[in-house]
């Protein structure tokens, strides 16, 4: 978020101005920039486009970790218990 803030300041834009340019409320953008909120991917792409750094998306978004998914796939599947007849 610090790099986004620095890009905004380099353009001499307020948080409200940048939020307006990407179609967010000032509060939603402020929460994102300070680390208290998240943006939808579509809004993140708009933000990077407005800042002219959309080509650097790979540097901003962390690489997803596939390890937990692989581990889950290697575990035996759980079987649901069958119903016991009422008696």
Secondary structure, 3 states (H helix, E strand, C coil): CHHHHHHHHHCCCCHHHHHHHHCCCHHHHHHHHCCCCCCCHHHHHHHHHHHCCHHHHHHHCCCCCCHHHHHHHHCCCCCCCCCCCCC
